[in-house]
Amino acid sequence: MRFLRRQGVFCHPCALAFFRDMQVDTLVMGWWGPLSVFITPVTLLANLGALSGIRRIPAPVAPGPRPPLDPGKPVFRRPAGILALVPLALLGLLVLAVTALAVIGLVTGPSDGGSDDGTGTGSSGVVLTAGSCARNEASWPAQDLKPVDCGSPDARYRVIDPKSGSCASGDYAAYARYSDDGTSFCLRPLKGPAS
């Protein structure tokens, strides 16, 4: 990465020629570095400030010691300028994608994605209460608990509120996401092997 600057007393056509050549060089070669991806757009915008100064320079009225430079084609009418539209378009798409994802994230709000970290509510919104019964539709230690009627043959566990903070021997601890206040219930097997 390097920064170049042309200084001197220029007529309008010469200043415009130098600007267009340097702007095309920046558009084509300015992207090829880890920090350059971020610095090049800033440099291109800063160069537009120089262009506004060039536009205020009056055209030469008398011939100088040598003829003025030919400014050439505008930046985006040159082959290199057209080629430079590719990284500019990619950068624009990246900015648009990040903005769109941020807006979607703000609109939809946070989600736990059904994680089994023991926090938040379950992806199905299942809430167990002390004294009720439940069954696990997954294999332990994974939990996919569903409330069932205690008289049902599907009832496998009685939901117990542990007063001491820990479950008794032989009980399973349910993830906190299955309670409405974030406490972890104990699951006491009713019959047969754990499922």
N, C-alpha and C positions, 0 to 999 in steps of 0.2 A: 504494500500500500504506500502510495506517495501522493503528496499534494503539490500541484504545480500552479503557478500564478504568473501571468504575463503582465508586466508593468511597463509603462512608457506613455508617450504622447502619440495617440493614434487618430487617424481620420475615421469617419464613420465606416466606410467599406472595409478598412483594415481591421478595425476592432470587431466588426461583425464576422469577418473571415476567421479571426483567431477564436472567437467565441464558439462558432459553429464547429470548428475542428476539435476544440477541446471538449465540447459537450458530447460530440459523437464518440470521442475516445473514452470519456467517462461512462457513457451508456454501454459501450461494448466491453471495456476492460475493467470497469470499476467494481464488478460483482464478485471477482474471483478471490475471495478471502473470507475467513470466518467473521470478522468484524465489518468487512466491506459491504456485506449484505445489508447491514443496518446504516452504514455511513453513506453509501452511494445515494440513496434517495434524498437524504438531507443535503448532500453536496449538489445534486441536481436542482433542488429547490433553491438553494443559495445562489446558484449560478443564474437563476432567473432574475435575481436582484441586479446582477451585473448587466444582464440584457436590458433591463429598464434604463440603466445608466448609458448604455451604448445607444439606445434609441434617442437620447437627448443630445447626442453629439451631432452638430450640423454637418451637412455634406460638404466636401471640399469645394472651394470656389476657384482656386487657382492651382495649376499643376505644381506639384512639389518636385524635389530632386529626382524622384522616381514615381512611376504611376502607382495608384492605389491597388491593393490586392483585390482579387475577385472573391466576393463572399461565398460564391458557390451556391449550391442548392440548400434550402432549409434543412434542418436536422432530420426530420422524419421523411424527407424525400430522398435521402441517401440510402444506399443498400445497408450500410452499417447501422443507420438509425432505425430502419425497418427491422433488422435483426435484433436490435436492442429492445424492441417491443415484447419479445418473448419473456425475458426476466421481469420486465415491468408488469406484464399480464399475470405472471406467476405470483409476484408479490401482491398484486391487487386481489387475486383469488385467495391468497393466504389471509390477507386482512379481512376480506369478506367472510371467509369460512370461520375465522376466530370470532368475528362479531356475531355471526349468525348463531354459533354454538353458545356464546355468552347470553344472547337474547333467549334462546331456547331453554338454557339452564335457569335463567331468571323466571321465565314464564312457568315452567313445569315444577320448579321447586326441588328441594332435596328429596332423595329417595334412598332407602337402604338397600334396594336391589335384592331383598330376601336374604341378606347375609346372616350367617349364624354366629354373630359376634356377641350375642346376648344383650344387645341394646335395641331400643326402638320397638316398633310393633312388627309383627310378622307380615310377610308379603301377602298373606291371605287375610290379615286382620283378625286372626283367631285370638281370643282372650279367654283364659281359663279363670275359674274362681275356686276358692277353697271349698272343699266338700263335694265338688262335682267329679265326674269321671271323664277319662280321656283314653284315646288310643294313639299309638305312634305308627304312622304309615311309612316310616323309613326304618332302616336298620340302625341300631345303636352303634356309635354315639351320635349319628345324625338324628335330627329331630324334625318331624313334620306332624305335630300334635293336632288332633281334632277332638273337640268335645263330643261326648256320646252320653246317652242316658245310662245311668248306673245299673238299671235292670237289663240292659241290652247284652247279648252275648259278645258284642264287639268291645265292651268295656274291659280294658286291660289294667288301668291305673286309677287310683283315687288321688285327687289333687289335695295335698296337705299344705297348710301354711306353716312353715317352720318357725316356731316362736323363738327357738334358741339360735336361729341363723344358719344352722346346718341340718342336713337331712340325716335321718336315722340310717343305720346299717341296712343295706339291701334296697334302699330307696334310690331313685334317680332324681337328679336336679334338672328341672326344666329351665330352658333359657328365659331370661328376664323379659324377652319380647312377647312372651305369652301372658304377661300380666298387665293390667291397665296402669299400675303405678311403678313398674320397673323392678319389683321384688321377684326373687326366684322361688318358685313353688317346688315342693317335693312331690314326686310321683311314686306312690306305694303300689307295687304289683298286687293285683286282685287274685289272679289265678294263672297257673301255667308259666312257661318260660317267657322272658321278656322278648317283645317283638318290636 
